[in-house]
Amino acid sequence: MTTGTIPGEEVGIARRLLLALAGLAMAGTSVELALERHWDDFVKLIPWFALGVLAVALALVAYRPAARRIAIARLLCVLVIAASAIGVYKHIEENHKAGPLDYRYSETWESMSSAEQWWKAATKAVGPAPVLASGVLAQAALGIIAATVGHPAVRRR
């Protein structure tokens, strides 16, 4: 009969799997950014900086975790989540700028309501920017944070 708790060894495996998934998301995002040549202005460098910050957070949690290191990693992850949200907005904004150029809407874009224009941009009905691509950074950050929940290094304090 189970008590509803996960034995310590299984928790450790779950933590490592969460960190591995975060690392995999980071690696995939790096490849995608490189393939897209996502670096030709300062704003496009932000996800690269965010990946560097996530790498530091991952290392802090994966190697000799301690309460202070986990707290720093969590803070870094929160910063990346904020950058990710800004990235989602910037992608929507880029799609919105492309609206008047879209062959389907070039003649009607200006007559659309602002809400309709932004909806089309957010749902990628116009523009080339992948709206949710930046969300992968938040996903990786949340994976790192999740790996620290109830961590023995934090509980010892």
MARBA-3410 file (N, C-alpha, C, O; in Angstrom, 1 decimal):
157
0.8,-1.2,0.0,0.0,0.0,0.0,0.9,1.2,0.0,1.9,1.3,0.8 ~ 0.6,2.2,-0.8,1.4,3.4,-0.9,0.8,4.5,0.0,-0.4,4.5,0.3 ~ 1.7,5.4,0.4,1.3,6.5,1.3,1.1,7.8,0.6,0.7,8.8,1.2 ~ 1.3,7.8,-0.7,1.1,9.0,-1.5,2.4,9.9,-1.6,2.4,10.9,-2.2 ~ 3.4,9.4,-1.0,4.7,10.1,-1.1,5.6,9.4,-2.0,5.5,8.2,-2.2
6.6,10.1,-2.6,7.5,9.5,-3.5,8.8,9.2,-2.7,9.4,10.2,-2.1 ~ 9.4,8.0,-2.7,10.6,7.8,-2.0,11.7,8.7,-2.5,11.7,9.1,-3.6 ~ 12.7,9.0,-1.6,13.8,9.9,-1.9,14.5,9.6,-3.2,14.8,10.6,-3.9 ~ 14.8,8.4,-3.5,15.5,8.1,-4.7,14.7,8.5,-6.0,15.3,9.0,-6.9 ~ 13.4,8.2,-5.9,12.6,8.6,-7.1,12.4,10.1,-7.2,12.3,10.6,-8.3
12.4,10.8,-6.1,12.4,12.3,-6.2,13.7,12.8,-6.8,13.6,13.7,-7.7 ~ 14.8,12.2,-6.5,16.1,12.6,-7.1,16.1,12.3,-8.6,16.6,13.2,-9.4 ~ 15.5,11.2,-9.0,15.4,10.9,-10.5,14.5,12.0,-11.1,14.8,12.5,-12.2 ~ 13.4,12.3,-10.5,12.4,13.3,-11.0,13.1,14.7,-11.2,13.0,15.3,-12.2 ~ 13.9,15.0,-10.2,14.7,16.3,-10.2,15.6,16.3,-11.4,15.7,17.3,-12.2
16.4,15.2,-11.6,17.3,15.1,-12.7,16.6,15.1,-14.0,17.1,15.7,-15.0 ~ 15.5,14.5,-14.1,14.7,14.5,-15.4,14.2,15.9,-15.7,14.2,16.4,-16.8 ~ 13.7,16.6,-14.7,13.3,18.0,-14.9,14.5,18.9,-15.4,14.3,19.7,-16.3 ~ 15.6,18.7,-14.8,16.8,19.5,-15.2,17.2,19.1,-16.6,17.6,19.9,-17.4 ~ 17.1,17.8,-17.0,17.5,17.3,-18.3,16.5,17.9,-19.3,16.9,18.3,-20.4
15.2,17.9,-19.0,14.2,18.5,-19.9,14.5,20.0,-20.1,14.4,20.5,-21.3 ~ 14.9,20.7,-19.1,15.2,22.1,-19.2,16.5,22.3,-20.1,16.5,23.1,-21.0 ~ 17.5,21.4,-19.9,18.7,21.5,-20.7,18.4,21.1,-22.2,18.9,21.8,-23.1 ~ 17.5,20.2,-22.4,17.1,19.8,-23.8,16.4,21.0,-24.4,16.6,21.3,-25.6 ~ 15.5,21.7,-23.7,14.8,22.8,-24.2,15.8,24.0,-24.6,15.6,24.6,-25.6
16.8,24.1,-23.7,17.8,25.1,-23.9,18.6,24.8,-25.2,18.9,25.7,-26.0 ~ 19.0,23.6,-25.3,19.8,23.2,-26.5,19.0,23.3,-27.8,19.5,23.9,-28.7 ~ 17.7,22.9,-27.7,16.9,23.0,-28.9,16.7,24.5,-29.3,16.7,24.9,-30.5 ~ 16.5,25.3,-28.3,16.3,26.8,-28.5,17.5,27.4,-29.1,17.5,28.2,-30.0 ~ 18.7,27.0,-28.6,20.0,27.5,-29.2,20.1,27.1,-30.7,20.5,28.0,-31.5
19.8,25.9,-31.0,19.9,25.5,-32.4,18.9,26.3,-33.2,19.2,26.8,-34.3 ~ 17.7,26.4,-32.8,16.6,27.1,-33.5,17.1,28.6,-33.7,16.9,29.1,-34.8 ~ 17.6,29.2,-32.7,18.0,30.6,-32.8,19.2,30.7,-33.8,19.2,31.7,-34.6 ~ 20.1,29.8,-33.8,21.2,29.8,-34.7,20.7,29.6,-36.1,21.2,30.3,-37.1 ~ 19.8,28.7,-36.3,19.2,28.4,-37.7,18.5,29.7,-38.2,18.5,29.9,-39.4
17.9,30.4,-37.3,17.1,31.6,-37.7,18.1,32.8,-37.8,17.6,33.9,-38.2 ~ 19.3,32.6,-37.4,20.3,33.8,-37.4,19.7,34.9,-36.6,19.6,36.1,-37.0 ~ 19.3,34.6,-35.4,18.6,35.5,-34.5,19.6,36.3,-33.7,19.8,36.1,-32.5 ~ 20.3,37.2,-34.4,21.3,38.0,-33.7,21.7,39.3,-34.3,22.7,39.9,-33.9 ~ 20.9,39.8,-35.3,21.4,40.9,-36.0,21.0,42.3,-35.4,21.4,43.3,-36.0
20.4,42.3,-34.2,20.3,43.6,-33.4,20.2,43.2,-32.0,20.0,42.0,-31.6 ~ 20.2,44.2,-31.1,20.3,44.0,-29.7,19.1,43.2,-29.2,19.3,42.3,-28.4 ~ 17.9,43.5,-29.6,16.7,42.8,-29.1,16.8,41.3,-29.5,16.4,40.5,-28.7 ~ 17.4,41.0,-30.6,17.5,39.6,-31.0,18.6,38.9,-30.2,18.7,37.6,-30.3 ~ 19.4,39.6,-29.5,20.4,39.0,-28.6,19.8,38.6,-27.3,20.5,37.8,-26.6
18.7,39.1,-26.9,18.2,38.9,-25.6,17.9,37.4,-25.3,18.3,36.9,-24.2 ~ 17.4,36.6,-26.2,17.2,35.2,-25.9,18.5,34.5,-25.7,18.6,33.5,-25.0 ~ 19.6,34.9,-26.4,20.9,34.4,-26.2,21.4,34.6,-24.8,22.0,33.7,-24.1 ~ 21.2,35.9,-24.3,21.6,36.2,-22.9,20.7,35.4,-21.9,21.2,34.9,-20.9 ~ 19.4,35.2,-22.3,18.5,34.4,-21.4,19.0,33.0,-21.3,19.0,32.4,-20.3
19.5,32.4,-22.4,20.0,31.1,-22.4,21.2,31.0,-21.6,21.4,30.0,-20.9 ~ 22.1,32.0,-21.6,23.3,32.0,-20.8,22.9,32.0,-19.3,23.5,31.3,-18.5 ~ 21.9,32.8,-19.0,21.4,32.9,-17.6,20.8,31.6,-17.2,21.0,31.2,-16.0 ~ 20.0,31.0,-18.0,19.5,29.6,-17.7,20.6,28.6,-17.5,20.5,27.7,-16.6 ~ 21.6,28.7,-18.3,22.8,27.8,-18.1,23.4,27.9,-16.8,23.7,26.9,-16.1
23.5,29.1,-16.3,24.1,29.4,-15.0,23.1,28.8,-13.9,23.5,28.1,-13.0 ~ 21.8,29.1,-14.1,20.8,28.6,-13.1,20.8,27.0,-13.1,20.8,26.4,-12.0 ~ 20.9,26.4,-14.2,21.0,25.0,-14.3,22.2,24.4,-13.6,22.1,23.5,-12.9 ~ 23.3,25.1,-13.8,24.6,24.6,-13.2,24.5,24.8,-11.7,24.9,23.9,-10.9 ~ 23.9,25.9,-11.2,23.8,26.1,-9.8,22.9,25.0,-9.1,23.2,24.6,-7.9
21.9,24.5,-9.8,21.0,23.5,-9.2,21.6,22.1,-9.4,21.5,21.3,-8.5 ~ 22.2,21.9,-10.5,22.7,20.5,-10.9,24.0,20.1,-10.1,24.2,19.0,-9.8 ~ 24.8,21.1,-9.9,26.1,20.8,-9.2,26.2,21.4,-7.9,26.2,22.6,-7.7 ~ 26.4,20.5,-6.9,26.5,20.9,-5.5,25.5,21.9,-5.0,25.8,23.0,-4.6 ~ 24.2,21.6,-5.2,23.2,22.6,-4.8,23.2,22.9,-3.3,23.3,22.0,-2.5
23.0,24.1,-3.0,22.9,24.6,-1.6,21.8,25.6,-1.6,21.4,26.1,-2.6 ~ 21.3,26.0,-0.4,20.2,26.9,-0.3,20.4,28.2,-1.0,19.5,28.7,-1.7 ~ 21.6,28.8,-0.8,21.9,30.0,-1.5,21.9,29.9,-3.0,21.4,30.7,-3.7 ~ 22.6,28.8,-3.5,22.7,28.6,-4.9,21.3,28.4,-5.5,21.0,28.8,-6.6 ~ 20.4,27.7,-4.8,19.1,27.4,-5.3,18.3,28.7,-5.3,17.5,29.0,-6.3
18.4,29.6,-4.3,17.7,30.9,-4.3,18.2,31.7,-5.5,17.4,32.4,-6.1 ~ 19.5,31.7,-5.8,20.0,32.5,-6.9,19.5,31.9,-8.2,19.1,32.7,-9.1 ~ 19.5,30.6,-8.3,18.9,30.0,-9.5,17.5,30.3,-9.8,17.1,30.6,-10.9 ~ 16.7,30.3,-8.7,15.3,30.7,-8.8,15.1,32.1,-9.3,14.3,32.4,-10.1 ~ 15.9,33.0,-8.7,15.8,34.4,-9.1,16.2,34.6,-10.6,15.5,35.3,-11.3
17.2,33.9,-11.0,17.6,34.0,-12.4,16.5,33.4,-13.3,16.3,34.0,-14.4 ~ 15.9,32.4,-12.9,14.8,31.8,-13.7,13.6,32.8,-13.8,13.0,32.9,-14.8 ~ 13.3,33.5,-12.7,12.2,34.5,-12.7,12.6,35.6,-13.8,11.7,36.0,-14.5 ~ 13.8,36.0,-13.8,14.2,37.0,-14.8,14.1,36.5,-16.2,13.6,37.2,-17.1 ~ 14.4,35.2,-16.4,14.2,34.6,-17.7,12.7,34.5,-18.1,12.4,34.7,-19.3
11.9,34.2,-17.1,10.5,34.1,-17.4,10.0,35.5,-17.9,9.1,35.6,-18.8 ~ 10.4,36.6,-17.2,10.1,37.9,-17.6,10.6,38.2,-19.0,9.8,38.8,-19.8 ~ 11.8,37.8,-19.3,12.3,38.0,-20.7,11.5,37.3,-21.7,11.3,37.7,-22.8 ~ 11.1,36.1,-21.3,10.3,35.3,-22.2,9.0,35.9,-22.5,8.5,35.9,-23.7 ~ 8.3,36.5,-21.5,7.1,37.2,-21.7,7.3,38.4,-22.7,6.5,38.7,-23.5
8.4,39.1,-22.5,8.7,40.2,-23.4,8.9,39.7,-24.8,8.5,40.4,-25.7 ~ 9.6,38.6,-24.9,9.8,38.0,-26.2,8.5,37.7,-26.9,8.4,37.9,-28.1 ~ 7.6,37.1,-26.2,6.2,36.8,-26.8,5.6,38.1,-27.3,5.1,38.1,-28.4 ~ 5.7,39.1,-26.5,5.1,40.4,-26.9,5.8,41.0,-28.1,5.2,41.5,-29.0 ~ 7.1,40.9,-28.1,7.9,41.5,-29.3,7.5,40.7,-30.6,7.5,41.3,-31.6
7.3,39.4,-30.5,6.9,38.7,-31.7,5.6,39.1,-32.2,5.3,39.2,-33.4 ~ 4.6,39.3,-31.2,3.3,39.8,-31.6,3.4,41.2,-32.2,2.8,41.5,-33.3 ~ 4.3,42.0,-31.7,4.5,43.4,-32.2,5.0,43.3,-33.6,4.6,44.1,-34.5 ~ 6.0,42.5,-33.8,6.6,42.3,-35.2,5.5,41.9,-36.2,5.5,42.3,-37.3 ~ 4.7,40.9,-35.8,3.6,40.5,-36.6,2.6,41.6,-36.9,2.1,41.7,-38.1
2.3,42.4,-35.9,1.4,43.6,-36.1,2.0,44.5,-37.1,1.3,45.1,-38.0 ~ 3.3,44.8,-37.0,3.9,45.7,-38.0,3.8,45.2,-39.4,3.8,46.0,-40.4 ~ 3.8,43.9,-39.6,3.7,43.3,-40.9,2.3,43.2,-41.5,2.1,42.9,-42.6 ~ 1.3,43.5,-40.6,-0.1,43.5,-41.1,-0.4,44.2,-42.4,-1.0,43.6,-43.3 ~ 0.0,45.5,-42.5,-0.3,46.2,-43.7,0.4,45.6,-45.0,-0.1,45.9,-46.1
1.4,44.9,-44.8,2.1,44.3,-45.9,1.6,42.9,-46.3,1.9,42.4,-47.4 ~ 0.7,42.3,-45.5,0.2,41.0,-45.8,-0.8,41.1,-47.0,-1.7,42.0,-46.9 ~ -0.6,40.3,-48.0,-1.5,40.4,-49.2,-2.9,40.2,-48.9,-3.8,40.7,-49.6 ~ -3.2,39.4,-47.8,-4.7,39.2,-47.5,-5.3,40.4,-46.8,-6.5,40.6,-46.9 ~ -4.5,41.3,-46.2,-5.1,42.3,-45.4,-4.6,43.7,-45.9,-4.9,44.7,-45.3
-3.8,43.8,-46.9,-3.2,45.1,-47.3,-4.2,46.2,-47.6,-4.0,47.3,-47.3 ~ -5.3,45.8,-48.1,-6.4,46.8,-48.4,-7.3,47.0,-47.3,-8.1,48.0,-47.3 ~ -7.4,46.1,-46.3,-8.4,46.2,-45.2,-7.7,46.5,-43.8,-8.4,46.7,-42.9 ~ -6.4,46.4,-43.7,-5.7,46.5,-42.4,-6.1,47.8,-41.7,-6.5,47.7,-40.5 ~ -6.0,48.9,-42.4,-6.3,50.2,-41.7,-7.8,50.3,-41.3,-8.1,51.1,-40.4
-8.7,49.6,-41.9,-10.1,49.7,-41.6,-10.5,48.7,-40.4,-11.5,48.8,-39.9 ~ -9.6,47.8,-40.1,-9.8,46.9,-39.0,-9.7,47.6,-37.6,-8.9,48.6,-37.5 ~ -10.4,47.1,-36.6,-10.2,47.7,-35.3,-8.9,47.3,-34.8,-8.2,46.4,-35.2 ~ -8.4,48.1,-33.8,-7.1,47.8,-33.2,-7.1,46.4,-32.6,-6.1,45.6,-32.7 ~ -8.2,46.1,-31.9,-8.3,44.7,-31.3,-8.2,43.6,-32.3,-7.5,42.6,-32.1
-8.8,43.8,-33.5,-8.8,42.8,-34.5,-7.4,42.7,-35.1,-6.9,41.6,-35.4 ~ -6.7,43.8,-35.3,-5.3,43.8,-35.8,-4.4,43.0,-34.8,-3.6,42.2,-35.2 ~ -4.5,43.4,-33.5,-3.6,42.7,-32.5,-4.0,41.2,-32.4,-3.1,40.4,-32.2 ~ -5.3,40.9,-32.6,-5.7,39.5,-32.5,-5.0,38.7,-33.7,-4.5,37.6,-33.5 ~ -5.1,39.3,-34.8,-4.5,38.7,-36.0,-3.0,38.5,-35.8,-2.4,37.5,-36.2
-2.3,39.5,-35.2,-0.9,39.4,-34.9,-0.6,38.3,-33.9,0.4,37.6,-34.0 ~ -1.4,38.3,-32.8,-1.2,37.3,-31.7,-1.4,35.9,-32.2,-0.8,35.0,-31.7 ~ -2.3,35.7,-33.1,-2.6,34.4,-33.6,-1.8,34.0,-34.8,-2.1,32.9,-35.4 ~ -0.9,34.9,-35.2,0.0,34.7,-36.3,-0.8,34.6,-37.7,-0.3,33.9,-38.6 ~ -2.0,35.2,-37.7,-2.7,35.3,-39.0,-1.9,36.2,-39.9,-2.1,36.1,-41.2
-1.1,37.1,-39.4,-0.2,38.0,-40.1,1.1,37.9,-39.5,1.3,37.7,-38.3 ~ 2.1,38.2,-40.3,3.5,38.2,-39.8,4.2,36.9,-39.8,3.6,35.8,-39.7 ~ 5.5,37.0,-39.8,6.3,35.7,-39.8,6.8,35.3,-38.4,7.3,34.2,-38.3 ~ 6.7,36.1,-37.4,7.3,35.8,-36.1,6.5,34.7,-35.4,5.3,34.8,-35.2 ~ 7.2,33.7,-34.9,6.5,32.6,-34.2,6.2,33.1,-32.7,7.1,33.3,-31.9
4.9,33.3,-32.5,4.5,34.0,-31.3,5.0,33.3,-30.0,5.4,34.0,-29.1 ~ 4.8,32.0,-29.9,5.1,31.3,-28.7,6.5,30.8,-28.6,6.8,30.1,-27.6 ~ 7.3,31.0,-29.6,8.7,30.5,-29.5,9.4,30.9,-28.3,10.2,30.1,-27.7 ~ 9.3,32.2,-27.9,10.0,32.6,-26.7,9.5,31.9,-25.4,10.2,31.9,-24.4 ~ 8.3,31.3,-25.5,7.8,30.6,-24.3,8.6,29.4,-23.9,8.5,29.0,-22.8
9.4,28.9,-24.8,10.3,27.8,-24.5,11.3,28.2,-23.4,11.6,27.3,-22.5 ~ 11.7,29.4,-23.4,12.6,29.9,-22.3,11.9,29.8,-21.0,12.5,29.4,-20.0 ~ 10.7,30.2,-20.9,9.9,30.2,-19.7,9.7,28.7,-19.2,9.8,28.4,-18.1 ~ 9.5,27.9,-20.2,9.3,26.5,-19.9,10.5,25.9,-19.3,10.5,25.2,-18.3 ~ 11.7,26.2,-19.8,12.9,25.7,-19.3,13.2,26.2,-17.9,13.6,25.5,-17.0
12.9,27.5,-17.7,13.1,28.2,-16.4,12.1,27.5,-15.4,12.6,27.3,-14.2 ~ 10.9,27.3,-15.8,10.0,26.6,-14.8,10.4,25.2,-14.5,10.2,24.7,-13.4 ~ 11.0,24.5,-15.4,11.6,23.2,-15.2,12.7,23.2,-14.1,12.7,22.4,-13.2 ~ 13.5,24.2,-14.2,14.6,24.4,-13.2,14.0,24.7,-11.9,14.4,24.1,-10.8 ~ 13.0,25.6,-11.8,12.4,26.0,-10.6,11.7,24.7,-10.0,11.8,24.5,-8.8
11.0,24.0,-10.8,10.3,22.8,-10.3,11.3,21.8,-9.7,10.9,21.1,-8.8 ~ 12.4,21.7,-10.3,13.4,20.8,-9.8,14.0,21.2,-8.4,14.6,20.4,-7.7 ~ 13.7,22.4,-8.0,14.2,22.9,-6.6,13.1,22.8,-5.6,13.4,23.0,-4.4 ~ 11.9,22.5,-5.9,10.8,22.5,-5.0,11.0,21.4,-4.0,11.2,20.2,-4.4 ~ 11.0,21.7,-2.7,11.2,20.7,-1.7,12.6,20.1,-1.6,12.8,19.1,-1.1
13.5,20.8,-2.3,14.9,20.3,-2.3,15.5,20.1,-0.9,15.3,21.0,-0.1 ~ 16.2,19.0,-0.7,16.8,18.8,0.7,17.7,20.0,1.1,17.8,20.3,2.3 ~ 18.4,20.6,0.2,19.3,21.6,0.5,18.6,22.9,1.1,19.1,23.6,1.9 ~ 17.4,23.1,0.6,16.6,24.2,1.1,15.9,23.8,2.4,15.8,24.7,3.3 ~ 15.5,22.6,2.5,14.8,22.1,3.7,15.7,22.1,4.9,15.3,22.3,6.1
17.0,21.9,4.7,18.0,21.8,5.8,18.1,23.1,6.5,18.5,23.2,7.7 ~ 17.8,24.2,5.9,18.0,25.6,6.5,17.0,25.6,7.6,17.0,26.7,8.3
END
